[in-house]
Amino acid sequence: MAAEAAFDGAALVVNALSVSPEIDFDRIALGTVVMDMTYKPLATPFLTAARERGLPTVDGLAMLIGQAAPSFQALFRRPPPPLDLRALLMAHLGETA
């Protein structure tokens, strides 16, 4: 069985490596969501290749932000302030929309 066969029928493909794996995105079904946990840079080669194939993508900043509110709540025992974290983090990271 080829390694790419592991993607057959996948609804989600996540890269949790610190490097972009070599994947033939033509073997990934259209509509499969592709996520890269990396958030610097946001446009990783992995996500760029998936977008070129027309696949929906999620960058690592989404996961970082998703973890922020529960972490803030756990540490400070109160809800986090209402901030546009994506805009703040993108500016801090030197990324553009």
Order of alpha helices (4+ residues) and beta strands (2+ residues): beta-beta-alpha-beta-alpha-alpha
